[in-house]
Amino acid sequence: MTGRLSLVLVAAVLAPVALAGQRRGAAPASAPVFTDVTKAAGITFVHQSGATPDKYMYETFGSGVAWFDYDNDGYQDLYFVNGAAGAPNALYHNNHDGTFTDVTAKAGVAGIAGSAASKAYKTGVAVGDYDNDGFLDLYVTAFGANLLYHNNGNGTFTDVTAKAGVAGSATEWSTSAGFFDYDGDGDLDLYVDNYINFRRTDNPYCGFQKPGYRMYCSPTMFDGTADRLFRNNGNGTFTDVSRAAGIANPSGKGLGVVFCDVDADGRPDIYVANDQVRNFLYHNNGNGTFRDIAYGAGVGFDADGKPQAGMGVDCGDIDGDLKPDLFVTNFEDELDTLYKNQGGGLFADVSSTIGLRSSYLPLGFGTKLFDYDNDGDLDIYATNGHVVDNVALYRPSSSYDQKDLLYENIGGRFRDVSAQSGPAFQVKRVGRGLAVADFDNDGDLDVVISSVGRPPALLRNDAPPRHWLTLALHGTTSNRFGLGALVTVEAGGHRQAAEVTNVASYLSSNDIRLHIGLGAATSASRITIRWPSGKTQTLTNVAANQILNVKEP
Amino acid sequence: MRLPVHPSCAVSIAVAAIVCATPAFAQTPSAGPRPATPAAATSTEPVAARLGRVQADLYGRAEHLEADVQELKAILGIDPNLAEAHMLLGLAYRGLGKPELVGESKAELQEALDLKPDLIPARFFLAEVYLGLGRYENVRDEMQTALQQAPGQPQFLAVLGEAERHLGNPTRSAELNRQALARDPTFSRARYYLALAQLDLGERDQAIANLEQVTAAHVPEPDVYLSLGNAYLDASRAADATTALEHAVTMAPTRADAHIALARAYRTRGLLTKATEQLTLAKPAGDAVQPTEGYQQVEADLNVEWGRLRLRQGQLVAARTAFQKAIDIAPDNGAAHQGLAMIYLRQRDYAHADAEATRAAALGAPLSAADRQTLDAGLHRPAAGSAK
């Protein structure tokens, strides 16, 4: 079904927002692109790693961060997951003026209530409206039982984990997770990455037997654990269909997950970045099952055929051929990997030839493909940090805290512009979670980064203004926020295709709205939306620099 | 001490014959002549035939491991749920002997078992990976499961026995390996593991006898010769030790532990120039410090042996430096503390010698009776102005 809707009917054009992108003058080339505004924004959260001399692996894991508009006021709020058992997560309400207010207590999302939650080491966060009530819900993963918070729509949340049946095992170590509608029934299902089979009582001593030299063990010492897929029953409960769906590979050590339709068959596929074992690409068969096609597609290993230590992951079209490519951050001495989608179910690792060489030394975690400079293509942000806090004892050239990387996309190749992008890129952090959103609704995408045992960094995008569009989808037959919709934008003789998803990076969740940079184009001549329901909707002559609310016809 | 991860069935000690012929694997096609590069095989060929060729290589001489990996990946690209292909890929990775592939080897074997739980060889190969990782309880779990599926299987008994030894049960280890040998008296691996258990039990002469029996079978396994050489040294049979350890070094010229052991043998026999040569060869390549227990052990052993050699040469300053390096790497290295005690003893610094000797004894490396007697005598007659 194709719908053509008048902008007058479907677009809530926010005048102040439309102007915001033009508020700043053209910045000189040397101006900082990202400015750390954490303190000014009133963010006081500090991650607690719970580190002990016993070097339990989860202590170095870090935690995720999520952007989501929990109160539907049009502004992205911010949720930080905290690590150590008993350390509270934090929800910050966006005050619309560049500042935030901690509303954790009122919202009831600290994640430490109840005996199971109080003992869990919290890791990741996923956001989705699982009950299609128009309010985004929260799923918090952990080494321990996971939590599902239902958004009550009044600024509070209710722990519905038990009712929903999505806690997972209390001994499981869950990591990244995400909501998506894999079976096309209009409600959101839940995929949960699981890491390794770890027990506090089985914590081998690794490193030298010398004071100060004990180190976190390699994941190779431990077995993997199968991921979980929870099918939404449509009544507030879920069914674990992992095994039947074919995604329960026990050898996986999942850290990152992303959903995208790699073969344009209209169904979301799943890509899982695993740590030190090959990655999985689960092709959606359309009948409730998946088939791991990583071997055939060439996305399980690097170009040399080696498995890598995959951490963060994202999916997006980096070269303008309208096919989604895959990006993975990896361990030190491994390039971050860009798998170019060649069509026909085949990918090629182009990492070594496309300008990513500076990613070889850092240890990458959270990442996002996004158009930071609104020039109409996807750039790359990666935050880095080692997993071994005393790595310098063994390798003096390495360090626990490391600098972030920013790559600008120039015609499908990348240039490391970190050094030219402001003081934020001179700061070393133990980067883990990373999420992207336009939190000030000024038409460019901002970044938040979590750091192990430290405060996070909120980096406001101050790039010179260009034109842009943000689409906020409102599904009717499809899931309420249009996750999985494929949007094609034609502007200035240029076409871009992107899927609506907030799932990417490491342990984190991004702005659920779709942001498109338009460069010099002042309007989009055509926007085509293929909704998850199968409906297709076309908008024409859409003015740039607005947040466009689009309802599924 | 443990056997390293072996490249394949073929180079494991007599593993291949039984495991590789288990009924679970009988369904795979028999091997025909293989091309020089298996990956170049025609992709239109039936998967079963391609798999059979790879299997023949891996269970044979394992001469085409890289090509086998490529071919298995190609096969899994066609059928990702082929358990046998996952198992062979895990085996091929292990054969490549690269540390960065150990995890992937394990993962492939686990995936094979997830797809086909009765694929017994995969369980055995997985247990071997666990053995290499020092995950002995996992070895025990896998082999106990395997023995339920194939009761009395000698290889499973042997590997289970070796795990039990590492878990501190040498008596049980010896018992299991004796069971394996009762079923197959020619099974060298079980005899080797039995010898290791006997060494743990203090039955050195029996252990040496078993190790000699294994070497008489010309098993191409440097660890056997290394174990035998070390046992000879402990039995004060330095000449025999030299012969065994020279074998080990010839078989594994890059093994630092073999060079160190041979240096010890040479030093014991007064062949100090040869000892120096061996220690020079034992220096790990590169300057990068590897954060592994094995690396730490080798580095500590190397420095201890340098210290002993320098002590023997009367170079006390160099000896002390070497022992201190060993202690810096591994503070609880008893041999290094013993070496320092010896230096102090030579210098008639009895108080320090006593402190180091006490520490060494607590760490299981006491002074010899004669040296202890000298020290005790010195403590009652402290030397004035002892040099440090």
Interface residues (C-beta under 8 A of the other chain):
Chain A: D202 P204 Y205 C206 G207 F208 Q209 K210 P211 Y213 M215 S218 P219 T220 M221 D223 G224 A248 N249 P250 S251 G252 Q276 V277 R278 R291 D292 I293 A294 Y295 G296 A297 G305 K306 P307 V388 Y394 R395
Chain B: V69 Q70 K73 A74 L76 G77 I78 P80 E100 L101 V102 G103 E104 K106 A107 E108 Q110 E111 D114 L133 G134 R135 E137 N138 A288 V289 Q290 P291 E293 Q296 D328 I329 A330 P331 D332
